[in-house]
Amino acid sequence: MEDSLIAGKTLTEWKKAYPLLNKIISMEEVFWKNPKYQVYKEAVITARLNEENVRDAEERLSRFAPYIAKVFPETQETNGMIESPIVEIHNFHNQLEKMFNQNIQGKILLKCDNQLAISGSIKARGGIYEVLKHAEDLAIENNMLTMNDDYSIINNDEFRKFYSKYSISVGSTGNLGLSIGIMSAKIGFNVTVHMSADAKQWKKDLLRSKGVIVIEHNSDYSKAVEEGRKQSDANPNSFFVDDENSTDLFLGYAVAASRLKKQLDELNVKVDEDHPLFVYLPCGVGGGPGGVTFGLKLIFKDHVHCFFSEPTHSPCMLIGLMTEQHDRVSVQDFGIDNLTDADGLAVGRPSGFVGKSLENVISGVYTIEDKMLYALLSTLIDTEDIYLEPSALAGVLGPVQLFKSRSGRKYLEQNKLFHKMANATHIPWATGGNMVPKEIMESYYNKGLQISSEMGDMLSKLKKSKKF
């Protein structure tokens, strides 16, 4: 493999150009500081999208709110707005410091997208938004709806019969499929979800219970997307949700930023030059964290610092950004297997659209081992009674890595942030979890307890041998 070409270079040449690749290929945890990161006014953000596009998406979600409130009773309290709470996790913060023997300055707030209505993950933002936009476009084109209507009228047999002429399909590792499938089926579309081999069985079962066609593939995410696109292209009435390149998905995620600002304002949390904000986002193909990052940068500019987190076995965005090859390379090209329990993050090739658009905006990327996800999962349950699926824990290690890793400290130093960290706010983005069946969550918890116990024993031995 050393002599085979990867995007025009041998593996040996890539390792020489980027020494960190040696650790990445060995699937060790790393923290990478993005050397192309620029201050906001100099950063190159895709010219196709701006504040107006995000505002348009937010207004569309408001138009659909009466419909959402009618067909999903769990959203009635929020008048059809699909949003999650943000909570301070003080006890977990204290436990993190003990676990890693690392002081973490500032406060840690958890953005609880695990509690998002309808599909229980961050994908409820982009996935549901894209389905709603497609439904609106079709209805307006066919003179069944105007933007001045009360959109709750969509909840009738006439509209369901109309939408039944059309199909929606998507390739997914799990959570995007849930959001697309549940929303599309509710509206009346025929919907097919192509699931990769790493998708959890309970997610497939749940989709089928909603009337969604689930096609399983004995391959990874990229193949599921490829097959989904191929099937959709063969049907002129089919719409394919392209997680790798969709600007609509991206904008649906970006709406989260303005809502987060309101929540921070309500909590009297300042974000300004002296009160930096750090956001840690689990990353699969990149659409969700990319959209959120874009929205946050539009609002907070240089005062927000966004880091992506990936499994050590699936560091596709990290490799794409670091080599500047983006979607031209995959983790498999570098001998990494893309096998992880973090199913939502099990992606071998990143979104070129996100990587190229935000390569000067993303502050950095760090990786996390599967066993650490489980240890953090059980710790969060014990300290805060918050239940997340394994992939959603990828963000909570961020504050530790920022202070503990050499690259993280270097980032703080270069951006003149060290003396401001007592006033910092850290927000790990909890991307999913509340739809996990109880018995499966219990198995996750027990696995986390076992791993935590083993980690504690190792830590104790290291301290006794004075190597720590």
C-alpha positions, -999 to +999 in steps of 0.1 A: +000+000+000+030+023+007+036+025-031+001+028-044-011+063-053-037+082-033-048+113-050-015+114-069+009+107-040+022+075-024+012+069+013+049+075+022+047+109+006+015+118+024+030+108+057+060+129+051+039+159+042+016+154+071+033+135+100+001+135+120-012+109+095+010+083+112-011+086+144-044+089+124-036+057+104-027+040+137-062+050+149-049+069+179-068+099+193-055+131+179-063+169+180-057+187+148-055+225+147-066+238+113-037+258+098-060+274+072-083+288+099-088+326+093-105+355+111-141+359+100-136+388+076-109+369+057-125+335+058-138+322+025-174+311+031-193+298+001-206+327-020-239+309-027-251+311+008-256+340+032-277+353+061-307+358+037-306+321+028-307+311+065-335+336+072-355+321+043-351+286+058-362+299+092-393+315+077-402+283+059-400+263+091-424+290+107-449+285+078-449+247+085-452+251+122-490+249+123-489+216+103-461+202+125-481+210+157-512+193+142-496+160+131-469+157+158-487+164+192-454+163+210-446+197+194-478+215+205-461+230+235-436+247+212-463+256+186-448+233+160-412+245+164-387+216+166-361+228+190-340+214+219-331+227+253-296+237+264-285+228+300-254+234+321-238+200+330-219+211+362-216+176+377-204+161+345-179+190+342-165+182+376-163+145+368-145+152+335-118+171+353-113+142+377-113+115+349-086+133+329-068+152+357-074+184+337-088+217+348-114+229+323-119+267+326-153+282+318-187+265+319-200+235+299-235+237+284-250+207+266-271+214+235-296+186+238-305+177+202-310+142+216-344+156+227-355+170+194-391+161+186-400+136+158-367+118+152-346+125+183-314+138+167-297+167+150-310+152+117-345+165+127-331+199+117-317+194+082-336+162+072-371+174+082-364+209+067-354+194+033-386+172+032-408+202+040-391+224+014-397+198-012-433+194-002-438+231-003-422+234-038-444+207-052-476+221-037-469+256-049-459+245-084-492+226-086-513+255-073-524+237-042-507+260-017-496+296-014-472+310+011-500+330+028-520+298+036-523+281+069-500+251+062-520+229+085-543+223+055-517+199+042-530+175+068-559+161+047-566+133+022-563+155-008-527+165-001-518+129+010-532+116-023-512+143-042-479+135-024-484+098-029-475+103-066-440+113-055-411+094-039-382+104-017-351+084-011-319+088+010-288+069+019-281+069+056-262+053+085-293+058+106-304+091+120-308+110+087-329+081+075-351+084+106-358+121+101-364+118+063-384+086+066-407+097+095-414+131+080-419+119+044-442+091+054-463+115+076-468+139+047-477+111+023-447+105+002-435+071-008-401+069+009-371+046+007-342+046+030-310+029+019-292+019+051-255+010+054-243-021+072-234-002+104-270+012+109-286-001+141-313-027+137-338-008+159-336+022+136-345+000+106-373-016+126-387+018+136-387+031+100-405+000+088-431+005+115-438+039+100-444+025+065-409+033+052-392+010+027-358+001+041-332-014+018-301-028+036-266-028+021-237-049+032-214-019+027-207+015+042-224+048+040-210+059+006-224+027-011-258+033+004-258+068-009-247+056-044-274+030-045-301+054-033-291+080-059-291+054-087-326+042-077-340+077-074-325+088-108-345+060-125-378+076-113-387+111-126-411+116-097-384+107-071-364+132-051-330+121-036-318+138-004-281+141-009-265+144+025-231+150+008-240+180-013-274+194-003-276+231+004-311+227+018-300+202+044-271+226+052-295+255+057-319+235+079-290+229+103-279+265+101-312+277+115-301+262+148-276+291+154-302+320+157-322+298+181-291+290+201-284+327+204-318+333+219-313+305+244-279+319+254-294+354+258-321+340+281-294+323+302-274+356+303-245+339+286-223+365+269-205+358+237-181+385+227-144+393+225-139+387+262-163+357+264-154+332+237-177+304+227-164+269+218-187+244+201-179+207+196-198+189+169-198+152+162-191+147+124-201+121+099-202+133+063-202+169+076-236+184+067-249+187+102-218+202+119-211+222+088-245+238+087-244+246+124-209+261+121-220+282+092-249+296+111-229+302+142-202+321+123-227+343+107-239+354+141-209+353+164-181+357+139-146+355+155-161+349+190-171+314+182-147+285+176-161+253+161-144+219+164-155+187+147-152+153+164-148+120+146-142+083+156-106+072+153-118+046+128-137+071+106-118+104+105-129+114+070-134+151+075-100+154+093-082+137+065-101+156+038-093+190+054-057+182+064-047+169+029-069+195+012-083+167-010-117+167+007-140+142-010-112+130-034-099+108-006-115+083+019-103+068+051-101+034+033-075+049+010-052+053+040-059+018+053-085+028+080-114+005+082-143+029+089-158+004+115-172+021+145-200+018+170-208+054+164-231+046+135-241+082+128-204+090+123-194+059+103-185+077+071-154+071+050-156+100+026-164+136+036-187+161+020-166+181-005-192+208-004-188+213+034-151+208+034-144+233+006-169+258+019-157+259+055-120+250+052-111+284+065-138+285+092-135+252+110-111+256+140-100+220+141-109+184+143-102+158+170-108+120+171-122+098+198-120+061+205-152+040+207-144+029+242-142+065+253-176+072+239-191+044+261-172+056+292-185+091+287-220+078+280-222+061+314-206+090+332-231+115+317-260+092+329-245+089+364-238+126+368-267+143+349-293+116+341-289+124+304-291+095+279-272+098+246-264+073+219-226+066+216-220+088+186-235+118+204-208+116+231-181+126+206-186+163+214-182+161+251-145+153+251-138+185+233-132+208+263-107+182+277-088+179+244-087+217+240-068+222+272-049+189+274-036+185+239-006+204+227-024+215+195-054+226+215-032+248+238-014+261+207-048+271+192-056+291+224-022+307+223-023+317+187-058+332+190-049+351+222-076+332+242-057+318+272-064+348+295-101+347+285-109+311+292-123+317+327-151+335+309-155+309+281-186+288+273-182+253+259-211+237+241-208+200+231-236+192+207-255+161+218-267+149+184-290+120+193-303+095+218-338+097+231-352+072+206-328+044+216-349+015+230-345+012+268-329-023+267-303-011+242-295+020+262-290-002+292-265-023+273-246+009+263-246+020+299-233-013+313-206-014+286-196+022+296-194+012+333-171-017+325-148+005+303-148+032+330-138+007+356-109-006+334-098+030+326-098+038+363-076+008+371-052+018+343-051+054+356-044+041+391-015+020+380+000+048+359-001+071+390+015+045+412+043+039+386+049+077+385+045+076+347+014+098+349 
